[in-house]
C-alpha cells in the first residue's frame, strides 16, 4: 500500500511530568513509514485485517474494518 499524501496530523497532550513548552522544537515527521499488516480469523472464522501499534513490549492491535452499507 502506498499513501502518497498526508491527510491529517495529530499530536498527544504531554504528561504532566513531561517538560514541555510552546516554543519546544519538534522533530519533523518521517518522510516514509513502514507498517506491517496481518490477517487472522475472528470468532466467526471471518478474516480481519489488523496492525500492531504502541509499545513493542505490550503490543496493541488496530483492526481495520470496511464501512457497512
Buried (B, 14 or more C-beta within 10 A) or exposed (E): EEEEEEEEEEEEEEEEEEEEEEEEEEEEEEEEEEEEEEEEEEEEEEEBEBBBEEEEEEEEEEEEEEEEE
